[in-house]
Amino acid sequence: MAEENRAAVEFHDVTYRLNDRPLVSHLTFHVRRGEILVLLGRSGSGKTTTLKLINRLLAPTEGEVRVEGTATVDWDPIRLRRRIGYVIQEVGLFPHFTVERNVGLVPTLEGWEPERVRDRVHRLLRLVGLPPEQFAHRYPHELSGGQRQRVGVARALAADPPLLLMDEPFGALDPLTRVEMQREFHEWQQRLGKTVVFVTHDIQEALFLASRIGLMDEGRLVELGTPTEFLRSSRPEARAFIQCLRAVPSDDRLSEEKLS
């Protein structure tokens, strides 16, 4: 089977313009099922615009984006978004909903039976390290930043979507909590096997999490490859990010071999 036939997401020569200014230009790539594709780039490079083109918050000015083989403009937008988990830096929990109600929102809207929703919510809270007997009935203001982010991840997974979009989800956390969340997310992904498109401007985060890294620069995808391939790139923008590495983390996914 051809690689593209296994793609969860496909971009075919996609350009998006706002007021005649291109925010992304001529994007052509695909996201493999079950991989974590990390979009790396400076602020304003087009990373978030690319995510929004996947869940049809934006529609291409030119070209075509396909999810599960169907163009996004041919999907009912509500059905499309309910098949995509979306996690953002600010989390966006409803402050007047309990943790349990926040996480169970999409399954409830999908018409799941209450007992099934409750079982799913409690299973996910355990997965993200928030025992339901302690956290299910709390409200967002009663949680730490890291706990709210965990709830956000659980909510994105609640209806068991095949695709997750994550827009700098750990960027607002303190450094220790951020590393903890990165490691735990990596473990969850290995267990769940979701397809993930993950936006960051943090090179260490990209190298740790990614199956492949897509480097964006001024609205274009200028590099796409494995972390090892990225570290060997001679492209100036890639070298600029690589120079930001202060040390090699001890995790064996970032071993000295990757830098050789």
C-alpha positions as CSV (number, residue, x, y, z in Angstrom):
1,M,0.0,0.0,0.0
2,A,1.3,3.4,-0.9
3,E,2.5,5.7,2.0
4,E,-0.1,8.3,1.2
5,N,-3.0,5.8,1.3
6,R,-2.1,5.2,5.0
7,A,-2.2,9.0,5.7
8,A,-4.5,10.3,8.4
9,V,-4.0,13.9,7.1
10,E,-2.9,15.2,3.7
11,F,-2.0,18.6,2.5
12,H,-2.0,19.1,-1.3
13,D,-0.4,22.4,-2.3
14,V,-2.2,24.4,0.4
15,T,-2.1,28.2,0.7
16,Y,-4.1,30.2,3.1
17,R,-4.3,34.0,2.7
18,L,-5.7,36.6,5.0
19,N,-6.3,40.1,3.4
20,D,-4.2,38.9,0.4
21,R,-1.3,38.1,2.7
22,P,-0.3,34.4,2.7
23,L,0.0,32.9,6.2
24,V,1.0,29.5,4.8
25,S,2.1,28.8,1.3
26,H,2.2,25.7,-0.9
27,L,2.1,23.2,1.9
28,T,2.4,19.6,0.6
29,F,2.9,16.8,3.2
30,H,1.0,14.0,4.9
31,V,0.7,12.8,8.5
32,R,1.1,9.0,8.9
33,R,-1.4,7.1,11.1
34,G,-0.1,6.7,14.6
35,E,2.8,9.1,14.3
36,I,3.6,12.3,16.2
37,L,4.3,15.0,13.6
38,V,5.8,18.0,15.4
39,L,5.5,21.3,13.6
40,L,8.5,23.4,14.8
41,G,9.1,27.0,14.1
42,R,9.3,30.6,15.3
43,S,6.3,32.6,16.3
44,G,4.4,33.6,13.2
45,S,5.8,30.8,11.0
46,G,2.4,29.4,10.3
47,K,2.2,26.5,12.7
48,T,-1.1,27.3,14.3
49,T,-2.7,28.2,11.0
50,T,-1.7,24.8,9.7
51,L,-3.5,23.1,12.7
52,K,-6.6,25.2,12.1
53,L,-6.7,24.1,8.5
54,I,-6.9,20.5,9.7
55,N,-10.0,20.9,11.9
56,R,-11.6,23.4,9.4
57,L,-11.4,26.4,11.7
58,L,-9.9,27.8,8.5
59,A,-10.4,26.7,4.9
60,P,-7.7,26.7,2.3
61,T,-7.5,29.6,-0.1
62,E,-5.9,27.3,-2.6
63,G,-5.2,23.5,-2.5
64,E,-6.8,20.8,-0.5
65,V,-6.6,19.4,3.1
66,R,-7.8,15.9,3.5
67,V,-8.7,14.1,6.8
68,E,-9.3,10.3,6.6
69,G,-9.3,10.7,2.8
70,T,-12.0,13.4,2.6
71,A,-11.4,17.0,1.9
72,T,-12.1,19.1,5.0
73,V,-14.5,21.3,3.1
74,D,-16.6,18.2,2.4
75,W,-16.9,17.2,6.0
76,D,-19.7,18.5,8.2
77,P,-17.5,20.8,10.5
78,I,-19.1,19.5,13.7
79,R,-18.6,15.9,12.8
80,L,-15.0,16.6,11.8
81,R,-14.1,18.4,15.0
82,R,-15.7,15.7,17.1
83,R,-13.3,13.2,15.5
84,I,-10.3,15.4,16.4
85,G,-9.1,16.1,19.9
86,Y,-7.8,19.7,20.3
87,V,-5.5,20.7,23.1
88,I,-4.3,24.3,23.5
89,Q,-2.0,26.1,25.8
90,E,-4.8,27.9,27.7
91,V,-6.7,24.6,28.1
92,G,-10.1,26.3,27.8
93,L,-12.0,24.3,30.5
94,F,-15.5,25.5,31.3
95,P,-15.0,27.1,34.8
96,H,-18.6,26.3,36.0
97,F,-18.3,22.6,35.0
98,T,-16.7,20.0,37.2
99,V,-13.7,18.1,36.0
100,E,-15.9,15.1,35.2
101,R,-18.4,17.2,33.2
102,N,-15.6,19.0,31.3
103,V,-14.0,15.7,30.3
104,G,-17.3,14.0,29.4
105,L,-18.6,16.9,27.3
106,V,-18.1,15.5,23.8
107,P,-19.3,12.0,24.6
108,T,-22.4,13.5,26.2
109,L,-23.0,15.6,23.0
110,E,-22.5,12.4,21.0
111,G,-25.4,10.8,22.9
112,W,-23.5,8.3,25.0
113,E,-25.3,6.7,27.9
114,P,-24.5,8.4,31.3
115,E,-22.9,5.3,32.7
116,R,-20.7,4.9,29.7
117,V,-19.6,8.6,29.9
118,R,-18.8,8.2,33.6
119,D,-16.7,5.0,33.0
120,R,-14.8,6.7,30.1
121,V,-14.1,9.8,32.1
122,H,-12.9,7.9,35.2
123,R,-10.7,5.7,33.0
124,L,-9.1,8.8,31.4
125,L,-8.6,10.6,34.6
126,R,-6.7,7.6,35.9
127,L,-4.6,7.5,32.7
128,V,-3.5,11.2,33.1
129,G,-2.7,10.7,36.8
130,L,-5.8,12.3,38.4
131,P,-7.6,9.7,40.5
132,P,-11.3,10.3,39.9
133,E,-12.2,9.9,43.5
134,Q,-10.1,12.9,44.3
135,F,-10.5,15.1,41.1
136,A,-13.8,14.2,39.3
137,H,-15.9,16.7,41.4
138,R,-13.4,19.5,41.6
139,Y,-13.7,22.7,39.5
140,P,-10.9,24.1,37.3
141,H,-10.1,26.9,39.8
142,E,-9.3,24.2,42.4
143,L,-6.5,22.7,40.2
144,S,-2.9,23.6,39.5
145,G,-1.8,24.5,36.0
146,G,-0.4,21.1,35.4
147,Q,-3.6,19.4,36.6
148,R,-5.7,21.6,34.3
149,Q,-3.5,20.6,31.4
150,R,-4.0,17.0,32.2
151,V,-7.8,17.5,32.3
152,G,-7.4,19.2,28.9
153,V,-5.7,16.1,27.5
154,A,-8.3,13.8,29.0
155,R,-11.1,15.9,27.5
156,A,-9.4,15.7,24.0
157,L,-9.3,11.9,24.3
158,A,-12.8,11.5,25.7
159,A,-14.6,10.4,22.6
160,D,-11.7,8.3,21.4
161,P,-10.8,10.5,18.4
162,P,-8.3,9.0,16.0
163,L,-6.5,12.4,15.6
164,L,-5.1,14.9,18.2
165,L,-4.1,18.4,17.4
166,M,-1.9,20.0,20.2
167,D,-1.0,23.7,20.0
168,E,1.9,24.3,22.5
169,P,-0.1,22.5,25.1
170,F,2.7,22.6,27.8
171,G,4.1,26.0,27.0
172,A,2.6,27.8,30.0
173,L,3.8,25.3,32.6
174,D,6.8,25.6,34.8
175,P,9.9,23.8,33.5
176,L,9.7,20.8,35.8
177,T,6.0,20.2,35.2
178,R,6.5,20.7,31.5
179,V,9.1,17.9,31.3
180,E,6.9,15.7,33.4
181,M,4.0,16.3,31.1
182,Q,6.1,15.6,28.0
183,R,7.3,12.3,29.4
184,E,3.8,11.2,30.4
185,F,2.3,12.3,27.1
186,H,4.9,10.2,25.3
187,E,4.0,7.2,27.4
188,W,0.2,7.7,26.8
189,Q,0.8,8.0,23.1
190,Q,2.8,4.7,23.0
191,R,-0.2,3.0,24.7
192,L,-3.0,4.7,22.7
193,G,-1.4,4.9,19.3
194,K,-3.2,8.1,18.3
195,T,-2.1,10.3,15.3
196,V,-0.8,13.6,16.7
197,V,0.1,16.9,15.1
198,F,1.9,18.9,17.8
199,V,3.0,22.5,17.5
200,T,6.0,23.9,19.4
201,H,8.8,26.4,19.2
202,D,10.9,24.3,21.7
203,I,13.5,22.2,20.0
204,Q,14.1,19.9,22.9
205,E,10.3,19.2,23.1
206,A,10.3,18.5,19.4
207,L,13.3,16.1,19.5
208,F,11.8,14.2,22.5
209,L,8.3,13.7,21.2
210,A,8.4,13.6,17.4
211,S,8.3,10.7,15.0
212,R,9.1,13.4,12.4
213,I,9.7,17.1,12.6
214,G,8.3,19.6,10.2
215,L,10.2,22.9,10.3
216,M,8.2,25.9,9.3
217,D,9.6,29.2,8.2
218,E,7.6,32.2,7.0
219,G,4.6,30.1,6.2
220,R,6.4,27.3,4.3
221,L,7.4,23.8,5.3
222,V,11.1,23.9,4.7
223,E,12.3,20.6,6.3
224,L,10.5,17.3,7.1
225,G,12.2,14.3,8.6
226,T,13.0,12.3,11.6
227,P,14.7,13.9,14.7
228,T,18.0,12.3,13.6
229,E,17.7,13.7,10.1
230,F,16.7,17.1,11.5
231,L,19.9,17.2,13.7
232,R,22.0,16.6,10.6
233,S,20.3,19.3,8.5
234,S,22.5,22.0,7.0
235,R,19.5,24.3,6.5
236,P,20.2,27.7,8.3
237,E,16.9,27.8,10.1
238,A,17.3,24.2,11.4
239,R,20.9,25.0,12.5
240,A,19.6,28.0,14.4
241,F,17.2,25.8,16.4
242,I,19.9,23.1,16.9
243,Q,22.2,25.8,18.4
244,C,19.5,26.4,21.1
245,L,20.3,23.0,22.6
246,R,22.2,23.6,25.8
247,A,22.5,19.9,26.7
248,V,21.4,16.5,25.6
249,P,18.7,15.1,27.9
250,S,19.4,11.7,29.4
251,D,16.5,10.0,27.8
252,D,17.7,7.4,25.4
253,R,15.5,8.9,22.6
254,L,18.0,11.8,22.7
255,S,21.2,9.8,23.0
256,E,24.6,11.0,22.0
257,E,24.1,8.8,18.9
258,K,21.5,11.2,17.6
259,L,24.0,14.0,17.7
260,S,26.8,12.0,16.0
